[in-house]
Amino acid sequence: MLVIYMIKTNVQKLLNERGKTRYWLVKQMQTTYKTVNKLCDNTLTGIQLETIEKLCNLLDCTPGDLFTVEK
């Protein structure tokens, strides 16, 4: 039986927990609102290691906190 796993980001959850907004993340990452929306809405198709590092530093978390795996 084939099991399909989906990797999802917890960026919106982490922002909520820290009392931060998407706008704050756009400014801190010096990126576009479109990019942050994709991160928060789980519609991105790829992510660079540099972006993961930035998110971890800004949100004070580990890469393991940024992602969840769902069946």
Backbone torsions as a table, in degrees:
resi	resn	phi	psi	omega
1	MET	NA	129.7	179.5
2	LEU	-85.1	127.4	177.6
3	VAL	-109.6	128.3	-180.0
4	ILE	-100.8	128.3	177.6
5	TYR	-110.5	144.0	176.4
6	MET	-120.5	132.1	175.8
7	ILE	-93.9	125.6	-179.7
8	LYS	-122.8	151.6	178.4
9	THR	-91.8	152.4	176.0
10	ASN	-108.2	23.5	-173.6
11	VAL	-60.4	-46.6	-179.3
12	GLN	-63.3	-41.2	178.1
13	LYS	-61.0	-44.5	-179.8
14	LEU	-66.0	-39.3	176.3
15	LEU	-60.8	-46.4	179.9
16	ASN	-59.8	-45.3	-179.0
17	GLU	-62.3	-29.7	-176.6
18	ARG	-98.5	2.2	179.4
19	GLY	68.0	30.6	-179.2
20	LYS	-109.3	159.8	-179.5
21	THR	-112.0	167.7	174.6
22	ARG	-62.7	-38.5	178.1
23	TYR	-59.1	-42.9	177.8
24	TRP	-58.8	-44.7	-178.4
25	LEU	-65.7	-39.3	176.8
26	VAL	-57.1	-48.8	-178.1
27	LYS	-65.9	-42.9	-178.3
28	GLN	-67.5	-38.2	-178.6
29	MET	-86.2	-10.0	-176.7
30	GLN	52.7	53.6	-179.4
31	THR	-131.1	-169.9	-178.9
32	THR	-95.8	158.1	176.6
33	TYR	-62.9	-34.6	179.3
34	LYS	-59.2	-43.4	-180.0
35	THR	-65.3	-45.0	-179.9
36	VAL	-65.5	-38.9	176.2
37	ASN	-58.8	-43.6	179.1
38	LYS	-62.5	-39.6	177.1
39	LEU	-63.1	-45.7	-175.5
40	CYS	-75.7	-32.1	-176.5
41	ASP	-95.2	3.7	179.2
42	ASN	58.7	42.5	177.3
43	THR	-114.6	6.2	178.5
44	LEU	-76.2	152.7	-178.6
45	THR	-106.9	-7.9	178.7
46	GLY	-167.0	159.7	180.0
47	ILE	-146.6	137.7	-179.9
48	GLN	-86.0	152.5	178.2
49	LEU	-59.4	-35.3	178.3
50	GLU	-61.6	-38.4	178.7
51	THR	-68.2	-41.1	177.0
52	ILE	-60.8	-43.8	179.3
53	GLU	-61.5	-45.0	178.5
54	LYS	-60.7	-46.1	-179.5
55	LEU	-61.5	-42.7	179.3
56	CYS	-61.9	-42.4	179.4
57	ASN	-67.1	-44.4	-178.0
58	LEU	-69.7	-38.1	-176.3
59	LEU	-97.5	4.0	179.0
60	ASP	49.8	59.3	-177.7
61	CYS	-144.2	178.6	177.0
62	THR	-105.5	164.6	176.1
63	PRO	-57.4	-32.5	177.9
64	GLY	-64.9	-28.5	176.5
65	ASP	-74.9	-26.0	-176.4
66	LEU	-75.6	-24.7	-171.8
67	PHE	-127.1	149.4	169.4
68	THR	-129.2	155.2	178.4
69	VAL	-116.4	127.8	-179.5
70	GLU	-122.7	147.5	175.3
71	LYS	-83.0	NA	NA
